């Protein structure tokens, strides 16, 4: 994975007024409810990174 990939996904996959994911609609013509699996993946990766940084600082 490239650094910053999570931010790129979160920037493209935003919630539209109708409750669907904008990135999924534009990139794949899919009507996917927000949050889609890409958003869930990106937020979990960010949480892991933050947790690792915190735990490294505690030691």
PDB file of N, CA, C and O in Angstrom:
ATOM      1  N   UNK A   1       0.823  -1.186   0.000  1.00  0.00           N
ATOM      2  CA  UNK A   1       0.000   0.000   0.000  1.00  0.00           C
ATOM      3  C   UNK A   1       0.866   1.248   0.000  1.00  0.00           C
ATOM      4  O   UNK A   1       1.885   1.316   0.687  1.00  0.00           O
ATOM      5  N   UNK A   2       0.460   2.195  -0.752  1.00  0.00           N
ATOM      6  CA  UNK A   2       1.169   3.463  -0.783  1.00  0.00           C
ATOM      7  C   UNK A   2       0.648   4.367   0.322  1.00  0.00           C
ATOM      8  O   UNK A   2      -0.535   4.340   0.664  1.00  0.00           O
ATOM      9  N   UNK A   3       1.552   5.165   0.873  1.00  0.00           N
ATOM     10  CA  UNK A   3       1.145   6.093   1.916  1.00  0.00           C
ATOM     11  C   UNK A   3       0.200   7.142   1.334  1.00  0.00           C
ATOM     12  O   UNK A   3       0.426   7.646   0.234  1.00  0.00           O
ATOM     13  N   UNK A   4      -0.831   7.459   2.054  1.00  0.00           N
ATOM     14  CA  UNK A   4      -1.800   8.436   1.583  1.00  0.00           C
ATOM     15  C   UNK A   4      -2.943   7.840   0.793  1.00  0.00           C
ATOM     16  O   UNK A   4      -3.871   8.549   0.402  1.00  0.00           O
ATOM     17  N   UNK A   5      -2.882   6.541   0.555  1.00  0.00           N
ATOM     18  CA  UNK A   5      -3.943   5.904  -0.222  1.00  0.00           C
ATOM     19  C   UNK A   5      -5.278   5.969   0.521  1.00  0.00           C
ATOM     20  O   UNK A   5      -6.337   6.105  -0.092  1.00  0.00           O
ATOM     21  N   UNK A   6      -5.212   5.871   1.851  1.00  0.00           N
ATOM     22  CA  UNK A   6      -6.441   5.957   2.641  1.00  0.00           C
ATOM     23  C   UNK A   6      -7.105   7.318   2.466  1.00  0.00           C
ATOM     24  O   UNK A   6      -8.323   7.404   2.309  1.00  0.00           O
ATOM     25  N   UNK A   7      -6.305   8.379   2.492  1.00  0.00           N
ATOM     26  CA  UNK A   7      -6.852   9.724   2.337  1.00  0.00           C
ATOM     27  C   UNK A   7      -7.477   9.913   0.967  1.00  0.00           C
ATOM     28  O   UNK A   7      -8.507  10.576   0.843  1.00  0.00           O
ATOM     29  N   UNK A   8      -6.873   9.344  -0.059  1.00  0.00           N
ATOM     30  CA  UNK A   8      -7.420   9.456  -1.412  1.00  0.00           C
ATOM     31  C   UNK A   8      -8.771   8.753  -1.509  1.00  0.00           C
ATOM     32  O   UNK A   8      -9.698   9.262  -2.138  1.00  0.00           O
ATOM     33  N   UNK A   9      -8.877   7.587  -0.886  1.00  0.00           N
ATOM     34  CA  UNK A   9     -10.145   6.859  -0.903  1.00  0.00           C
ATOM     35  C   UNK A   9     -11.210   7.642  -0.154  1.00  0.00           C
ATOM     36  O   UNK A   9     -12.334   7.785  -0.635  1.00  0.00           O
ATOM     37  N   UNK A  10     -10.855   8.154   1.034  1.00  0.00           N
ATOM     38  CA  UNK A  10     -11.832   8.896   1.831  1.00  0.00           C
ATOM     39  C   UNK A  10     -12.255  10.196   1.145  1.00  0.00           C
ATOM     40  O   UNK A  10     -13.380  10.658   1.336  1.00  0.00           O
ATOM     41  N   UNK A  11     -11.366  10.785   0.353  1.00  0.00           N
ATOM     42  CA  UNK A  11     -11.715  12.012  -0.358  1.00  0.00           C
ATOM     43  C   UNK A  11     -12.680  11.731  -1.516  1.00  0.00           C
ATOM     44  O   UNK A  11     -13.546  12.554  -1.815  1.00  0.00           O
ATOM     45  N   UNK A  12     -12.533  10.581  -2.161  1.00  0.00           N
ATOM     46  CA  UNK A  12     -13.374  10.258  -3.315  1.00  0.00           C
ATOM     47  C   UNK A  12     -14.692   9.604  -2.916  1.00  0.00           C
ATOM     48  O   UNK A  12     -15.712   9.806  -3.575  1.00  0.00           O
ATOM     49  N   UNK A  13     -14.674   8.833  -1.858  1.00  0.00           N
ATOM     50  CA  UNK A  13     -15.867   8.090  -1.443  1.00  0.00           C
ATOM     51  C   UNK A  13     -16.569   8.850  -0.322  1.00  0.00           C
ATOM     52  O   UNK A  13     -16.395   8.554   0.860  1.00  0.00           O
ATOM     53  N   UNK A  14     -17.352   9.819  -0.721  1.00  0.00           N
ATOM     54  CA  UNK A  14     -18.110  10.642   0.227  1.00  0.00           C
ATOM     55  C   UNK A  14     -19.600  10.339   0.068  1.00  0.00           C
ATOM     56  O   UNK A  14     -20.041   9.810  -0.953  1.00  0.00           O
ATOM     57  N   UNK A  15     -20.351  10.685   1.092  1.00  0.00           N
ATOM     58  CA  UNK A  15     -21.789  10.431   1.051  1.00  0.00           C
ATOM     59  C   UNK A  15     -22.498  11.495   0.234  1.00  0.00           C
ATOM     60  O   UNK A  15     -22.280  12.692   0.421  1.00  0.00           O
ATOM     61  N   UNK A  16     -23.345  11.042  -0.669  1.00  0.00           N
ATOM     62  CA  UNK A  16     -24.154  11.944  -1.474  1.00  0.00           C
ATOM     63  C   UNK A  16     -25.455  12.234  -0.729  1.00  0.00           C
ATOM     64  O   UNK A  16     -25.793  11.514   0.210  1.00  0.00           O
ATOM     65  N   UNK A  17     -26.184  13.262  -1.123  1.00  0.00           N
ATOM     66  CA  UNK A  17     -27.442  13.588  -0.439  1.00  0.00           C
ATOM     67  C   UNK A  17     -28.448  12.432  -0.404  1.00  0.00           C
ATOM     68  O   UNK A  17     -29.285  12.368   0.497  1.00  0.00           O
ATOM     69  N   UNK A  18     -28.370  11.527  -1.371  1.00  0.00           N
ATOM     70  CA  UNK A  18     -29.296  10.396  -1.396  1.00  0.00           C
ATOM     71  C   UNK A  18     -28.827   9.218  -0.542  1.00  0.00           C
ATOM     72  O   UNK A  18     -29.483   8.176  -0.514  1.00  0.00           O
ATOM     73  N   UNK A  19     -27.689   9.375   0.161  1.00  0.00           N
ATOM     74  CA  UNK A  19     -27.184   8.334   1.050  1.00  0.00           C
ATOM     75  C   UNK A  19     -26.303   7.298   0.382  1.00  0.00           C
ATOM     76  O   UNK A  19     -25.921   6.308   1.006  1.00  0.00           O
ATOM     77  N   UNK A  20     -25.976   7.519  -0.893  1.00  0.00           N
ATOM     78  CA  UNK A  20     -25.128   6.588  -1.619  1.00  0.00           C
ATOM     79  C   UNK A  20     -23.698   7.108  -1.684  1.00  0.00           C
ATOM     80  O   UNK A  20     -23.445   8.285  -1.426  1.00  0.00           O
ATOM     81  N   UNK A  21     -22.774   6.232  -2.026  1.00  0.00           N
ATOM     82  CA  UNK A  21     -21.355   6.576  -2.110  1.00  0.00           C
ATOM     83  C   UNK A  21     -21.046   7.210  -3.470  1.00  0.00           C
ATOM     84  O   UNK A  21     -21.325   6.622  -4.515  1.00  0.00           O
ATOM     85  N   UNK A  22     -20.474   8.400  -3.447  1.00  0.00           N
ATOM     86  CA  UNK A  22     -20.156   9.114  -4.688  1.00  0.00           C
ATOM     87  C   UNK A  22     -19.054   8.417  -5.477  1.00  0.00           C
ATOM     88  O   UNK A  22     -19.139   8.330  -6.701  1.00  0.00           O
ATOM     89  N   UNK A  23     -18.016   7.917  -4.798  1.00  0.00           N
ATOM     90  CA  UNK A  23     -16.905   7.251  -5.485  1.00  0.00           C
ATOM     91  C   UNK A  23     -17.330   5.987  -6.188  1.00  0.00           C
ATOM     92  O   UNK A  23     -16.910   5.734  -7.317  1.00  0.00           O
ATOM     93  N   UNK A  24     -18.155   5.189  -5.543  1.00  0.00           N
ATOM     94  CA  UNK A  24     -18.642   3.949  -6.176  1.00  0.00           C
ATOM     95  C   UNK A  24     -19.501   4.257  -7.390  1.00  0.00           C
ATOM     96  O   UNK A  24     -19.435   3.546  -8.393  1.00  0.00           O
ATOM     97  N   UNK A  25     -20.299   5.299  -7.309  1.00  0.00           N
ATOM     98  CA  UNK A  25     -21.170   5.664  -8.434  1.00  0.00           C
ATOM     99  C   UNK A  25     -20.337   6.142  -9.620  1.00  0.00           C
ATOM    100  O   UNK A  25     -20.593   5.745 -10.757  1.00  0.00           O
ATOM    101  N   UNK A  26     -19.344   6.992  -9.364  1.00  0.00           N
ATOM    102  CA  UNK A  26     -18.532   7.553 -10.449  1.00  0.00           C
ATOM    103  C   UNK A  26     -17.598   6.511 -11.043  1.00  0.00           C
ATOM    104  O   UNK A  26     -17.517   6.390 -12.265  1.00  0.00           O
ATOM    105  N   UNK A  27     -16.892   5.758 -10.211  1.00  0.00           N
ATOM    106  CA  UNK A  27     -15.868   4.841 -10.710  1.00  0.00           C
ATOM    107  C   UNK A  27     -16.428   3.556 -11.278  1.00  0.00           C
ATOM    108  O   UNK A  27     -15.932   3.059 -12.288  1.00  0.00           O
ATOM    109  N   UNK A  28     -17.471   3.000 -10.636  1.00  0.00           N
ATOM    110  CA  UNK A  28     -17.959   1.689 -11.059  1.00  0.00           C
ATOM    111  C   UNK A  28     -19.430   1.677 -11.438  1.00  0.00           C
ATOM    112  O   UNK A  28     -19.967   0.609 -11.733  1.00  0.00           O
ATOM    113  N   UNK A  29     -20.090   2.801 -11.442  1.00  0.00           N
ATOM    114  CA  UNK A  29     -21.522   2.896 -11.738  1.00  0.00           C
ATOM    115  C   UNK A  29     -22.343   1.980 -10.826  1.00  0.00           C
ATOM    116  O   UNK A  29     -23.319   1.357 -11.245  1.00  0.00           O
ATOM    117  N   UNK A  30     -21.913   1.923  -9.575  1.00  0.00           N
ATOM    118  CA  UNK A  30     -22.619   1.109  -8.587  1.00  0.00           C
ATOM    119  C   UNK A  30     -23.403   2.010  -7.642  1.00  0.00           C
ATOM    120  O   UNK A  30     -22.917   3.063  -7.229  1.00  0.00           O
ATOM    121  N   UNK A  31     -24.592   1.598  -7.312  1.00  0.00           N
ATOM    122  CA  UNK A  31     -25.396   2.310  -6.322  1.00  0.00           C
ATOM    123  C   UNK A  31     -25.161   1.627  -4.973  1.00  0.00           C
ATOM    124  O   UNK A  31     -25.906   0.735  -4.569  1.00  0.00           O
ATOM    125  N   UNK A  32     -24.117   2.067  -4.300  1.00  0.00           N
ATOM    126  CA  UNK A  32     -23.691   1.467  -3.046  1.00  0.00           C
ATOM    127  C   UNK A  32     -24.002   2.401  -1.892  1.00  0.00           C
ATOM    128  O   UNK A  32     -23.685   3.589  -1.956  1.00  0.00           O
ATOM    129  N   UNK A  33     -24.622   1.881  -0.831  1.00  0.00           N
ATOM    130  CA  UNK A  33     -24.882   2.743   0.327  1.00  0.00           C
ATOM    131  C   UNK A  33     -23.589   3.175   0.998  1.00  0.00           C
ATOM    132  O   UNK A  33     -22.600   2.442   1.014  1.00  0.00           O
ATOM    133  N   UNK A  34     -23.619   4.377   1.549  1.00  0.00           N
ATOM    134  CA  UNK A  34     -22.461   4.902   2.264  1.00  0.00           C
ATOM    135  C   UNK A  34     -22.588   4.516   3.729  1.00  0.00           C
ATOM    136  O   UNK A  34     -23.687   4.629   4.271  1.00  0.00           O
ATOM    137  N   UNK A  35     -21.549   4.073   4.397  1.00  0.00           N
ATOM    138  CA  UNK A  35     -20.178   3.898   3.947  1.00  0.00           C
ATOM    139  C   UNK A  35     -19.995   2.579   3.199  1.00  0.00           C
ATOM    140  O   UNK A  35     -20.481   1.533   3.627  1.00  0.00           O
ATOM    141  N   UNK A  36     -19.297   2.650   2.095  1.00  0.00           N
ATOM    142  CA  UNK A  36     -19.010   1.463   1.298  1.00  0.00           C
ATOM    143  C   UNK A  36     -17.824   0.720   1.916  1.00  0.00           C
ATOM    144  O   UNK A  36     -17.241   1.178   2.899  1.00  0.00           O
ATOM    145  N   UNK A  37     -17.472  -0.427   1.334  1.00  0.00           N
ATOM    146  CA  UNK A  37     -16.394  -1.209   1.924  1.00  0.00           C
ATOM    147  C   UNK A  37     -15.042  -0.513   1.780  1.00  0.00           C
ATOM    148  O   UNK A  37     -14.143  -0.769   2.581  1.00  0.00           O
ATOM    149  N   UNK A  38     -14.866   0.365   0.776  1.00  0.00           N
ATOM    150  CA  UNK A  38     -13.607   1.089   0.644  1.00  0.00           C
ATOM    151  C   UNK A  38     -13.426   2.074   1.800  1.00  0.00           C
ATOM    152  O   UNK A  38     -12.323   2.222   2.327  1.00  0.00           O
ATOM    153  N   UNK A  39     -14.501   2.741   2.188  1.00  0.00           N
ATOM    154  CA  UNK A  39     -14.437   3.684   3.311  1.00  0.00           C
ATOM    155  C   UNK A  39     -14.159   2.923   4.599  1.00  0.00           C
ATOM    156  O   UNK A  39     -13.355   3.369   5.418  1.00  0.00           O
ATOM    157  N   UNK A  40     -14.808   1.788   4.788  1.00  0.00           N
ATOM    158  CA  UNK A  40     -14.569   0.992   5.988  1.00  0.00           C
ATOM    159  C   UNK A  40     -13.120   0.518   6.047  1.00  0.00           C
ATOM    160  O   UNK A  40     -12.512   0.524   7.117  1.00  0.00           O
ATOM    161  N   UNK A  41     -12.562   0.109   4.911  1.00  0.00           N
ATOM    162  CA  UNK A  41     -11.166  -0.321   4.864  1.00  0.00           C
ATOM    163  C   UNK A  41     -10.238   0.842   5.206  1.00  0.00           C
ATOM    164  O   UNK A  41      -9.328   0.690   6.022  1.00  0.00           O
ATOM    165  N   UNK A  42     -10.460   1.995   4.593  1.00  0.00           N
ATOM    166  CA  UNK A  42      -9.578   3.146   4.793  1.00  0.00           C
ATOM    167  C   UNK A  42      -9.622   3.638   6.242  1.00  0.00           C
ATOM    168  O   UNK A  42      -8.583   3.977   6.808  1.00  0.00           O
ATOM    169  N   UNK A  43     -10.796   3.679   6.838  1.00  0.00           N
ATOM    170  CA  UNK A  43     -10.877   4.132   8.227  1.00  0.00           C
ATOM    171  C   UNK A  43     -10.235   3.129   9.179  1.00  0.00           C
ATOM    172  O   UNK A  43      -9.635   3.528  10.177  1.00  0.00           O
ATOM    173  N   UNK A  44     -10.347   1.840   8.891  1.00  0.00           N
ATOM    174  CA  UNK A  44      -9.702   0.845   9.754  1.00  0.00           C
ATOM    175  C   UNK A  44      -8.182   0.930   9.630  1.00  0.00           C
ATOM    176  O   UNK A  44      -7.476   0.761  10.624  1.00  0.00           O
ATOM    177  N   UNK A  45      -7.666   1.188   8.424  1.00  0.00           N
ATOM    178  CA  UNK A  45      -6.222   1.356   8.246  1.00  0.00           C
ATOM    179  C   UNK A  45      -5.718   2.582   8.989  1.00  0.00           C
ATOM    180  O   UNK A  45      -4.653   2.542   9.605  1.00  0.00           O
ATOM    181  N   UNK A  46      -6.476   3.672   8.937  1.00  0.00           N
ATOM    182  CA  UNK A  46      -6.082   4.872   9.667  1.00  0.00           C
ATOM    183  C   UNK A  46      -6.068   4.605  11.165  1.00  0.00           C
ATOM    184  O   UNK A  46      -5.154   5.041  11.864  1.00  0.00           O
ATOM    185  N   UNK A  47      -7.070   3.895  11.661  1.00  0.00           N
ATOM    186  CA  UNK A  47      -7.130   3.576  13.086  1.00  0.00           C
ATOM    187  C   UNK A  47      -5.949   2.707  13.505  1.00  0.00           C
ATOM    188  O   UNK A  47      -5.380   2.917  14.576  1.00  0.00           O
ATOM    189  N   UNK A  48      -5.580   1.750  12.688  1.00  0.00           N
ATOM    190  CA  UNK A  48      -4.416   0.906  12.999  1.00  0.00           C
ATOM    191  C   UNK A  48      -3.147   1.732  13.056  1.00  0.00           C
ATOM    192  O   UNK A  48      -2.330   1.555  13.959  1.00  0.00           O
ATOM    193  N   UNK A  49      -2.975   2.628  12.107  1.00  0.00           N
ATOM    194  CA  UNK A  49      -1.780   3.469  12.075  1.00  0.00           C
ATOM    195  C   UNK A  49      -1.700   4.348  13.313  1.00  0.00           C
ATOM    196  O   UNK A  49      -0.633   4.480  13.912  1.00  0.00           O
ATOM    197  N   UNK A  50      -2.803   4.942  13.695  1.00  0.00           N
ATOM    198  CA  UNK A  50      -2.836   5.797  14.884  1.00  0.00           C
ATOM    199  C   UNK A  50      -2.533   4.986  16.134  1.00  0.00           C
ATOM    200  O   UNK A  50      -1.794   5.441  17.007  1.00  0.00           O
ATOM    201  N   UNK A  51      -3.102   3.784  16.223  1.00  0.00           N
ATOM    202  CA  UNK A  51      -2.874   2.929  17.387  1.00  0.00           C
ATOM    203  C   UNK A  51      -1.413   2.522  17.491  1.00  0.00           C
ATOM    204  O   UNK A  51      -0.836   2.545  18.578  1.00  0.00           O
ATOM    205  N   UNK A  52      -0.815   2.150  16.372  1.00  0.00           N
ATOM    206  CA  UNK A  52       0.604   1.762  16.380  1.00  0.00           C
ATOM    207  C   UNK A  52       1.470   2.935  16.813  1.00  0.00           C
ATOM    208  O   UNK A  52       2.377   2.756  17.626  1.00  0.00           O
ATOM    209  N   UNK A  53       1.216   4.118  16.297  1.00  0.00           N
ATOM    210  CA  UNK A  53       1.987   5.295  16.699  1.00  0.00           C
ATOM    211  C   UNK A  53       1.842   5.583  18.189  1.00  0.00           C
ATOM    212  O   UNK A  53       2.816   5.928  18.859  1.00  0.00           O
ATOM    213  N   UNK A  54       0.618   5.438  18.705  1.00  0.00           N
ATOM    214  CA  UNK A  54       0.377   5.677  20.124  1.00  0.00           C
ATOM    215  C   UNK A  54       1.129   4.650  20.983  1.00  0.00           C
ATOM    216  O   UNK A  54       1.791   5.012  21.956  1.00  0.00           O
ATOM    217  N   UNK A  55       1.020   3.360  20.611  1.00  0.00           N
ATOM    218  CA  UNK A  55       1.663   2.322  21.392  1.00  0.00           C
ATOM    219  C   UNK A  55       3.176   2.410  21.336  1.00  0.00           C
ATOM    220  O   UNK A  55       3.843   2.091  22.321  1.00  0.00           O
ATOM    221  N   UNK A  56       3.728   2.826  20.229  1.00  0.00           N
ATOM    222  CA  UNK A  56       5.182   3.015  20.132  1.00  0.00           C
ATOM    223  C   UNK A  56       5.639   4.150  21.030  1.00  0.00           C
ATOM    224  O   UNK A  56       6.743   4.102  21.571  1.00  0.00           O
ATOM    225  N   UNK A  57       4.810   5.167  21.196  1.00  0.00           N
ATOM    226  CA  UNK A  57       5.145   6.294  22.054  1.00  0.00           C
ATOM    227  C   UNK A  57       5.054   5.962  23.521  1.00  0.00           C
ATOM    228  O   UNK A  57       5.709   6.612  24.336  1.00  0.00           O
ATOM    229  N   UNK A  58       4.258   4.962  23.888  1.00  0.00           N
ATOM    230  CA  UNK A  58       4.067   4.577  25.282  1.00  0.00           C
ATOM    231  C   UNK A  58       5.264   3.801  25.789  1.00  0.00           C
ATOM    232  O   UNK A  58       5.618   3.917  26.962  1.00  0.00           O
ATOM    233  N   UNK A  59       5.883   3.028  24.953  1.00  0.00           N
ATOM    234  CA  UNK A  59       7.010   2.163  25.368  1.00  0.00           C
ATOM    235  C   UNK A  59       8.208   2.936  25.746  1.00  0.00           C
ATOM    236  O   UNK A  59       9.228   2.352  26.115  1.00  0.00           O
TER     237      UNK A  59
END
